[in-house]
Every structure is written in structure tokens, then in C-alpha cells.
Amino acid sequence: MIRRKFLAISGLFLSSGCLPELEDSKDSEFLISNKRDSELDVSIRLKGGERGFAVEGFMLDSGETGQFAAGFVGVAKNMTVVAKILSPQEATYQQKEIPVGIPEYDIRIQPNSISVVWVAH
């Protein structure tokens, strides 16, 4: 499996008021795996409530995996992961009720859907 590493260390600030120091948050790793038979261009969006964060520009060959890291500060318990396929054929898939704060998430882009897999430690 080929891996490309995209580092997009970001914080999702989804609450109002005082926020804890950034050093208190731990980054989560997000792996994006292309399980389709062809190359695709995809952007990933993480949403919590009305706010979100997007990582664009993943060009993945069949079987290839991309990676980015994101830190969550003051985020609710759950988030939604949205994968927007930009080419070869535009489509949008999402998975809701994903727990926040897991060390690693695997976003698998299937032919007609996405699946997000995580392991709670």
C-alpha cells in the first residue's frame, strides 16, 4: 500500500467561551484509503454542529492511502465525516455519530459509500 502523508494539523473550535490551551489537545490521525478500482480526487470535511474543517486535494490511486492529523479543542462528543469525490464522478458521502478524540480514524472510500473505522483505547 502506498502512503502519502499530508500534514494538516488543525484545531476544531466548536464551542464558545474560554478554550483550553492547544497543548492539552492530542492530534488524531486520519487515514483516507481508496478502495475503488480507479484514481479519485477527494476532499474530506469534519463537521461538529454548525462548524467544520476541510482538507482538500487528495489524489489517490486505487489502493493508495493519504493521511492528515487534526487536533480537537472544545468539541462535542461526536462529529460527522464527509467525503466529497470530485473526480472521476462527483458524489458526496457522509457518516455521522463518530466519536471525537480517538487516536486514529480510517476513512475507507468504497465504490458507493464511505466507512469510517476507529478503535477506542
Backbone as JSON, one array per atom type, in Angstrom:
{
  "sequence": "MIRRKFLAISGLFLSSGCLPELEDSKDSEFLISNKRDSELDVSIRLKGGERGFAVEGFMLDSGETGQFAAGFVGVAKNMTVVAKILSPQEATYQQKEIPVGIPEYDIRIQPNSISVVWVAH",
  "N": [[0.84, -1.16, 0.0], [0.63, 2.13, -0.9], [1.6, 5.14, 0.67], [0.77, 8.48, 1.13], [1.65, 11.32, 2.86], [-0.1, 13.86, 4.24], [0.14, 16.7, 6.0], [-1.89, 18.35, 8.01], [-2.27, 19.94, 10.42], [-4.66, 20.89, 12.57], [-7.11, 22.71, 14.42], [-10.31, 22.16, 15.7], [-12.59, 24.38, 16.64], [-15.25, 24.3, 18.31], [-16.86, 25.26, 20.26], [-18.12, 27.88, 22.36], [-16.83, 30.59, 24.37], [-14.28, 30.27, 26.91], [-11.41, 28.53, 25.86], [-9.46, 25.55, 26.28], [-5.83, 25.35, 26.57], [-3.92, 24.82, 23.58], [-1.95, 22.89, 23.85], [-3.08, 20.99, 25.45], [-4.69, 19.42, 23.9], [-4.82, 16.43, 21.95], [-3.58, 15.3, 18.88], [-5.4, 13.66, 16.31], [-4.98, 11.01, 14.0], [-5.84, 10.75, 10.62], [-6.58, 8.48, 8.2], [-7.0, 8.12, 4.77], [-8.35, 5.96, 2.6], [-8.35, 4.64, -0.65], [-10.54, 2.49, -1.88], [-11.55, 1.89, -4.3], [-11.59, 0.93, -7.83], [-10.29, 2.74, -9.43], [-8.42, 5.84, -9.93], [-8.99, 8.67, -7.78], [-10.12, 11.98, -6.92], [-10.43, 13.65, -3.98], [-12.02, 15.4, -1.27], [-12.0, 15.91, 2.23], [-14.18, 16.49, 4.91], [-14.63, 17.5, 8.23], [-17.17, 17.72, 10.54], [-18.79, 19.36, 13.2], [-21.59, 20.11, 14.75], [-22.48, 23.34, 13.7], [-20.08, 24.11, 12.69], [-16.94, 23.47, 11.01], [-14.17, 21.74, 9.4], [-12.03, 21.43, 6.63], [-10.11, 19.32, 4.46], [-8.53, 19.46, 1.49], [-7.73, 18.19, -1.8], [-6.74, 15.53, -2.1], [-5.36, 13.24, -4.15], [-5.77, 10.1, -5.04], [-4.58, 6.98, -6.03], [-5.92, 3.77, -7.01], [-6.16, 1.72, -4.22], [-4.4, 3.27, -2.77], [-3.31, 5.27, 0.06], [-3.91, 8.23, 1.87], [-2.97, 10.72, 4.33], [-3.68, 12.72, 7.22], [-3.43, 14.95, 10.06], [-5.39, 16.06, 12.82], [-6.3, 18.26, 15.4], [-8.51, 18.38, 18.17], [-10.31, 20.71, 19.9], [-12.29, 21.59, 22.56], [-14.59, 20.3, 21.52], [-17.75, 18.79, 20.81], [-19.12, 15.53, 21.72], [-19.44, 13.95, 19.4], [-18.85, 13.73, 15.81], [-19.28, 14.45, 12.28], [-18.17, 12.87, 9.37], [-17.43, 13.83, 6.15], [-17.03, 12.88, 2.84], [-16.16, 14.19, -0.16], [-16.25, 13.34, -3.39], [-14.5, 14.45, -6.06], [-13.63, 13.83, -8.62], [-13.41, 10.76, -10.46], [-16.18, 10.95, -10.97], [-18.51, 13.11, -9.63], [-19.57, 12.95, -6.26], [-21.06, 12.76, -2.99], [-20.52, 11.58, 0.24], [-21.38, 10.63, 3.58], [-20.74, 9.98, 7.07], [-22.22, 9.77, 10.16], [-22.27, 10.56, 13.74], [-19.72, 9.9, 14.86], [-17.32, 9.23, 17.25], [-15.4, 11.73, 18.96], [-11.91, 12.4, 19.48], [-10.49, 10.03, 19.27], [-7.47, 8.21, 18.74], [-6.81, 7.31, 16.08], [-8.33, 7.31, 12.89], [-9.8, 5.56, 10.2], [-10.69, 6.29, 7.09], [-12.48, 4.87, 4.69], [-12.9, 4.77, 1.31], [-15.32, 3.49, -0.52], [-16.76, 1.84, -3.48], [-19.48, 2.81, -3.62], [-19.95, 4.24, -1.28], [-18.81, 5.46, 1.97], [-16.8, 4.32, 4.68], [-16.09, 4.71, 8.08], [-13.68, 3.81, 10.27], [-12.68, 3.17, 13.58], [-10.74, 2.73, 16.55], [-11.28, 2.54, 19.9], [-9.25, 3.24, 22.64]],
  "CA": [[0.0, 0.0, 0.0], [1.39, 3.37, -0.98], [1.08, 6.16, 1.58], [1.17, 9.86, 1.02], [1.34, 11.96, 4.13], [-0.47, 15.26, 4.19], [0.07, 17.17, 7.37], [-2.78, 19.49, 8.13], [-2.58, 20.0, 11.84], [-5.67, 21.91, 12.71], [-7.98, 22.59, 15.58], [-11.72, 22.46, 15.51], [-13.06, 25.14, 17.78], [-16.69, 24.17, 18.13], [-17.62, 25.73, 21.42], [-17.86, 29.28, 22.65], [-16.27, 30.82, 25.7], [-12.85, 30.02, 27.08], [-10.96, 27.24, 25.36], [-8.22, 25.11, 26.91], [-4.61, 25.54, 25.8], [-3.76, 23.85, 22.5], [-1.09, 21.8, 24.27], [-3.89, 19.99, 26.14], [-5.37, 18.55, 22.95], [-3.98, 15.47, 21.24], [-3.97, 15.17, 17.49], [-5.86, 12.37, 15.79], [-4.53, 10.72, 12.64], [-6.9, 10.35, 9.7], [-6.1, 7.78, 7.0], [-8.01, 8.08, 3.73], [-7.98, 4.83, 1.74], [-9.13, 4.48, -1.87], [-10.88, 1.08, -2.1], [-12.14, 1.79, -5.63], [-10.73, 0.39, -8.88], [-9.7, 3.81, -10.23], [-7.93, 7.02, -9.22], [-10.02, 9.64, -7.44], [-9.78, 13.25, -6.3], [-11.39, 13.71, -2.88], [-11.79, 16.29, -0.14], [-12.59, 15.39, 3.47], [-14.67, 17.54, 5.81], [-15.02, 17.08, 9.57], [-18.17, 18.67, 11.0], [-19.36, 19.22, 14.53], [-22.57, 21.2, 14.85], [-22.51, 24.22, 12.54], [-18.71, 24.47, 12.31], [-16.21, 22.34, 10.48], [-12.81, 21.86, 8.91], [-11.89, 20.62, 5.41], [-8.8, 19.06, 3.87], [-8.79, 19.23, 0.08], [-6.63, 17.89, -2.68], [-6.21, 14.17, -2.08], [-5.41, 12.46, -5.39], [-5.42, 8.76, -4.6], [-4.72, 5.87, -6.95], [-6.59, 2.61, -6.44], [-5.38, 1.08, -3.17], [-3.5, 4.22, -2.12], [-3.78, 5.88, 1.31], [-3.41, 9.55, 2.26], [-3.01, 10.87, 5.78], [-3.54, 14.04, 7.82], [-3.66, 14.99, 11.5], [-6.24, 17.16, 13.26], [-6.49, 18.35, 16.85], [-9.86, 18.78, 18.53], [-10.33, 21.5, 21.13], [-13.63, 22.02, 22.93], [-15.54, 19.73, 20.57], [-18.76, 17.9, 21.38], [-18.76, 14.1, 21.73], [-19.49, 13.3, 18.09], [-18.65, 14.53, 14.6], [-19.66, 13.85, 11.01], [-17.12, 12.88, 8.36], [-17.99, 13.93, 4.81], [-16.07, 12.7, 1.75], [-16.69, 14.67, -1.43], [-15.48, 12.85, -4.52], [-14.52, 15.5, -7.09], [-13.5, 13.15, -9.9], [-13.87, 10.91, -11.82], [-17.6, 11.31, -10.99], [-18.78, 13.81, -8.38], [-20.51, 12.33, -5.32], [-20.79, 13.11, -1.6], [-20.92, 10.55, 1.21], [-21.09, 11.03, 4.95], [-21.03, 9.08, 8.17], [-22.5, 10.58, 11.35], [-22.13, 9.99, 15.09], [-18.38, 9.35, 15.06], [-16.79, 9.81, 18.49], [-14.25, 12.63, 18.86], [-10.81, 12.15, 20.4], [-9.88, 8.72, 19.03], [-6.14, 8.46, 18.17], [-6.69, 7.08, 14.64], [-9.53, 7.02, 12.12], [-9.54, 5.07, 8.85], [-11.8, 6.62, 6.2], [-12.37, 3.99, 3.52], [-13.79, 5.19, 0.24], [-15.79, 2.31, -1.25], [-17.37, 2.23, -4.75], [-20.74, 3.56, -3.49], [-20.13, 4.73, 0.09], [-17.59, 5.53, 2.77], [-16.91, 3.77, 6.03], [-15.09, 5.27, 8.98], [-13.35, 2.8, 11.28], [-11.84, 3.68, 14.65], [-10.59, 1.84, 17.7], [-11.16, 3.28, 21.17], [-8.26, 2.61, 23.52]],
  "C": [[0.9, 1.24, 0.0], [0.76, 4.38, -0.03], [1.63, 7.52, 1.2], [0.78, 10.52, 2.32], [1.08, 13.44, 3.9], [-0.61, 15.71, 5.63], [-0.76, 18.43, 7.39], [-3.21, 19.57, 9.58], [-3.49, 21.18, 12.06], [-6.45, 21.69, 13.98], [-9.39, 22.91, 15.18], [-12.2, 23.15, 16.78], [-14.58, 25.22, 17.68], [-17.48, 24.56, 19.36], [-17.28, 27.19, 21.64], [-17.3, 29.41, 24.05], [-14.79, 30.52, 25.72], [-12.51, 28.62, 26.59], [-9.68, 26.85, 26.07], [-7.03, 25.39, 26.01], [-4.5, 24.46, 24.73], [-2.89, 22.67, 22.91], [-1.88, 20.68, 24.95], [-4.57, 19.03, 25.17], [-4.37, 17.62, 22.29], [-4.5, 15.36, 19.83], [-4.44, 13.75, 17.2], [-5.34, 12.23, 14.37], [-5.72, 10.24, 11.83], [-6.25, 9.74, 8.47], [-7.26, 7.74, 6.01], [-7.58, 7.04, 2.72], [-8.92, 4.73, 0.55], [-9.34, 2.98, -2.12], [-11.56, 0.86, -3.46], [-11.12, 1.24, -6.62], [-10.03, 1.46, -9.71], [-9.23, 4.96, -9.34], [-9.1, 7.94, -8.89], [-9.39, 10.87, -6.8], [-10.84, 13.47, -5.23], [-11.01, 14.81, -1.9], [-12.55, 15.72, 1.05], [-13.0, 16.56, 4.34], [-15.08, 16.91, 7.12], [-15.97, 18.13, 10.11], [-18.62, 18.32, 12.41], [-20.31, 20.38, 14.75], [-22.57, 22.02, 13.57], [-21.12, 24.61, 12.06], [-17.98, 23.24, 11.8], [-14.84, 22.72, 9.97], [-12.69, 20.95, 7.69], [-10.43, 20.48, 5.01], [-9.08, 18.68, 2.42], [-7.54, 18.77, -0.64], [-6.01, 16.52, -2.55], [-6.44, 13.53, -3.44], [-4.89, 11.08, -5.02], [-5.62, 7.74, -5.72], [-5.47, 4.74, -6.26], [-5.67, 1.94, -5.43], [-4.46, 2.0, -2.39], [-4.15, 4.84, -0.89], [-3.11, 7.23, 1.51], [-3.61, 9.72, 3.75], [-2.95, 12.34, 6.16], [-3.83, 13.93, 9.31], [-4.53, 16.2, 11.82], [-6.37, 17.11, 14.77], [-7.88, 18.88, 17.14], [-9.83, 19.49, 19.88], [-11.77, 21.93, 21.4], [-14.72, 21.52, 22.01], [-16.52, 18.84, 21.31], [-18.31, 16.45, 21.26], [-18.64, 13.48, 20.35], [-19.25, 14.28, 16.95], [-19.2, 13.76, 13.4], [-18.47, 13.95, 10.07], [-17.8, 12.85, 7.0], [-16.86, 13.77, 3.81], [-16.75, 13.17, 0.47], [-15.74, 14.22, -2.53], [-15.62, 13.9, -5.63], [-14.36, 14.93, -8.49], [-13.09, 11.71, -9.63], [-15.35, 11.29, -11.95], [-17.94, 11.9, -9.64], [-19.85, 13.1, -7.55], [-20.1, 12.76, -3.91], [-21.34, 12.02, -0.7], [-20.59, 11.06, 2.6], [-21.4, 9.92, 5.93], [-21.12, 9.93, 9.42], [-22.2, 9.81, 12.63], [-20.8, 9.28, 15.3], [-17.79, 10.0, 16.29], [-15.53, 10.65, 18.23], [-13.17, 12.18, 19.84], [-10.17, 10.78, 20.29], [-8.51, 8.97, 18.38], [-6.05, 8.28, 16.65], [-8.03, 6.7, 14.03], [-9.11, 6.55, 10.74], [-10.79, 5.33, 8.01], [-11.6, 5.83, 4.92], [-13.4, 4.4, 2.47], [-14.08, 3.98, -0.64], [-16.39, 2.77, -2.59], [-18.63, 3.09, -4.61], [-20.99, 4.12, -2.1], [-18.77, 5.01, 0.71], [-17.86, 4.78, 4.07], [-15.78, 4.39, 6.85], [-14.91, 4.27, 10.11], [-12.44, 3.44, 12.3], [-11.78, 2.65, 15.76], [-10.41, 2.7, 18.93], [-10.19, 2.53, 22.07], [-8.68, 2.73, 24.95]]
}
